[in-house]
Amino acid sequence: MSLRFVMIFSAALKKGALDEAGYARRIENTTRLNTPGPDLARLADGHAMTDVTGFGLAGHALEMARGSGCQLRIDWSAVPLLEGARDLAGAGFITGASGRNWASYGLEVVFSREMGTIDTALLCDPQTSGGRLVACSRSSGSEVLDVFRKHGFDAAVIGEAVTRNAELVVA
């Protein structure tokens, strides 16, 4: 899973608050986010893959849970964030769509730990050229991570799917 919060960077850019390094990170990520896709699609043990776009990580993970009939458990501390994303969100550079996303599906997300306002905003941040959410067998997890790393991304295993009710749990 590789996740980039480029819309938070866009919100800061629109308000003149994004420094040169932040702008460079934004451009670098948005111009190469699609490069791992073809290699990921060739993997034999991939079950599902989506780009995290307008509905944020929570919305797209919830769709995967519904489609598979499985509970997806996300370890929020394992989700790789683009450097500076949390600071920008903490400074108030949160898109309005993040709140609208939460309003549309938040009642279906279960938190097994305390999630602050910033974490919830990041979880629901709409992405344009967002990261990839990949569901694969446990045995192919390292192969998926290798593909991301080959393309220069900080990727991580952020959770698991278990056979239960279709829901999203964030811990």
C-alpha positions, 0 to 999 in steps of 0.5 A, spaced: 500 500 500 502 506 498 498 512 500 500 519 498 495 525 501 496 530 495 490 533 496 492 536 502 498 539 499 493 542 494 489 545 499 496 548 502 498 550 495 491 554 493 492 558 500 500 560 498 502 556 504 506 550 501 513 551 501 518 549 495 520 542 498 512 540 499 511 542 492 516 538 489 514 532 493 507 533 490 509 534 483 514 528 484 508 523 487 503 525 482 507 524 476 509 517 477 503 514 481 501 510 476 508 507 474 507 500 479 500 499 476 502 494 470 507 490 474 502 489 480 497 487 475 502 481 472 502 478 479 499 472 480 496 472 487 493 479 487 486 479 488 484 486 488 487 493 486 484 500 486 487 507 486 485 511 492 482 517 489 476 521 491 473 517 496 480 517 500 483 510 503 477 509 508 472 509 502 476 505 497 477 500 503 470 500 505 468 498 497 473 493 497 470 490 504 463 490 501 465 487 494 469 481 498 464 480 503 470 481 508 472 485 514 478 489 512 482 491 518 487 497 517 493 498 522 493 506 521 500 507 524 502 502 518 499 507 513 505 511 509 504 518 509 507 523 504 512 527 509 509 533 511 501 531 510 500 530 518 503 537 519 499 540 513 492 537 516 494 539 523 495 547 520 488 546 517 489 545 510 484 539 510 479 539 504 471 540 504 471 533 501 474 530 506 468 532 511 463 530 506 466 523 505 466 522 512 459 524 512 457 519 507 460 513 509 463 514 516 457 510 520 460 504 516 467 505 519 469 502 526 475 504 530 478 500 535 482 505 538 481 513 539 482 517 532 483 524 532 480 529 527 486 529 523 487 522 523 480 522 520 481 527 515 487 524 513 483 517 512 478 520 508 482 525 504 480 525 497 486 523 492 487 525 485 493 521 483 492 517 489 496 511 492 494 504 490 490 499 495 492 492 493 489 486 496 493 480 495 495 473 498 499 473 504 505 469 501 505 475 495 505 481 500 513 481 499 512 481 492 507 486 492 512 491 496 518 489 491 514 492 486 512 498 489 520 499 492 522 498 484 518 504 482 521 508 488 515 508 493 515 507 500 509 502 501 507 497 507 502 492 509 497 496 512 492 491 514 488 484 513 482 481 510 478 476 515 472 473 513 466 476 517 461 481 515 463 486 510 466 492 514 472 497 515 475 497 522 481 502 523 486 500 529 
